[in-house]
Amino acid sequence: MRARLIAMGERMPEWVNTGVEEYRRRLTGGLSLEVEPVALPRQQGMPAGKLRGREAELLRKRLRKYPDSHTVALEVTGRRLSTESLAERVAALRDEGTDLTLLAGGPEGLCPELSADCRERWSLSDLTLPHPLVRILVAEQLYRAWSMLQGHPYHR
């Protein structure tokens, strides 16, 4: 099974890349994680709605490469999952033979229309998280959920 995170923002600090790579390396036995960064379309003074619309176009373009993937919008107002619930969702998708694609918007959040087109909306936290940290959090939680499914003691 493939999981991918398509996230706005290309240049991440090295500590982010190192953290994500650590969990990617640990994922073995049937789950892989890909992170696809997308350049932020910044223009000084651009209204938030227009910016989200431009980001949505770029994200939709990436999504076309994965038409059969289960898409999830990551949003603060999305459904909160426990690690156990995440493991159950990953197991269900694995058993269906479906890949997972998670979308992380830019600083203004995801375009509401794009979010509505996703099959699910998940919240990582009620807190506002910085984009670099979201990448590590997603990688770690996928690894933790996968560890649970594999009977590995990481999740205790």
N, C-alpha and C positions, 0 to 999 in steps of 0.2 A: 504494500500500500504506500502511496505517496501522499505526503502532506506538503503543502506549499503555503508560504506566507508571501502575499504580494503586498508590499508596503511602500507608501510614499516616502521619498527621501533616499538619496543615493550615498551620500558621504557620511559614514558613521565613524565615530571614534574607534580606535583599534581595540579598546577593551570590549566594545560591543561585538565586533567581528570575532574576537577570541572567545567570548562567552557563548555566542551562538554556535561557533565551530565545535566547542567542547561538547555540547549536547548533541549536535549533528553526528559527531564521531561516535558517541555512545549508542546512538540508535542503530540497532542491528536486528536481524531476525525478522525482517518483513515490513518495517516502517522506515521510510527515509523522509528527511525534511529538506526542502529547498526554500531559499529566501530569494525573492525577486524584487530588488529595489526599483522604484520608478522615480524618475526625476520630477521634482516639484516645479510646476509651471508658475513661477513667481513673476509678478509685475507690481511695481510700486503703486499702492492705492487701489488695487483691484478689489471690488466688493467680494465679501466672503461667499455669497451664493454663486457668483460667476467663477470664482476660484474652485469651489467644490465641483461645479459642472465640468470644468476643464480636467480636473483630476479624475472625475468619473469617466470621461472619454478615454483617458489613458489606461485606467483600470479595466474598462470594458474591452479595450483592444487586447490586453493581456489575457483576459478571461476567455476570449474566443479560441485561444490555443487549447483550452481545457473544457470542451462543451459538456462532457459527462461528469465533471467533478462536482462534488457537493460543496456549494459556496456558502460561506459564513461571513457575515459582516461583523467586525469587532467594533462594538459601540458601548459607551457607558450605560445606555438605556437597554442594552440587550439582556438576554436571559443569563442569570448567574448560574454557573456550574460549579459543583464541588469537583475535586480531582476524581472521585469515584464516578460521578456522572460523566465527566469527560472521557474517562476510560470506557464506560459503557457506550458512548457515542462513537468513539474510535473503533471499538469492537464491532458495533453494528455496521459501520461503513466498511470495515475490513471484510466482514462476512458477506456483505452485498457485492464486494469487489469494486467498491467506489473509492476514488481518491478524494481528498479533502483540500479545499482551497480557502484560506482565510484572507480577508481583506482588511488592511489597516489604512485609514485615510490620513490626510495631512493634518496640520494644526487646527484647521477649521472643522475637522470631522468628515465623515462620508456624506456624499450627496444622498438626500433622502430617497430619491428614485432608485439609485443604485442599491441602496440598502434594502429597499422593498423588493427588489428583484432577486435578492439572495434567498436561499432556502431557509436559513436561520440567521438570527442575530444573537451574538454572545457578548457578555460583558466580562472583562478581565478583572474589573474592580470598580467600585463606586468612586475611587480616586481618579483624578486626571493624571495619567502616566505619560512621561516623556517618551517620544517615539523610539529612541534607542533602547530604552528599558523594555518596551513592548516586545521587541524582537527576542530579547533574552528570555523574557517571561514566557512567551509562546513556546520557544524551544525547550525550556526546562519543564513546562507543564506537559507538553507532548511526551517528553522522555519519561516523566513521572507516571503518566497514564499508561504508557507502553510497558514500563517496568511492572506496574501492577498486573497487567494482562499476562506478562511473562512469568509471574510469580517471583520476580526479583525483589530482594529486600530493600531496595532504594526507598520505596514508599513505606514508611512506618511512622 
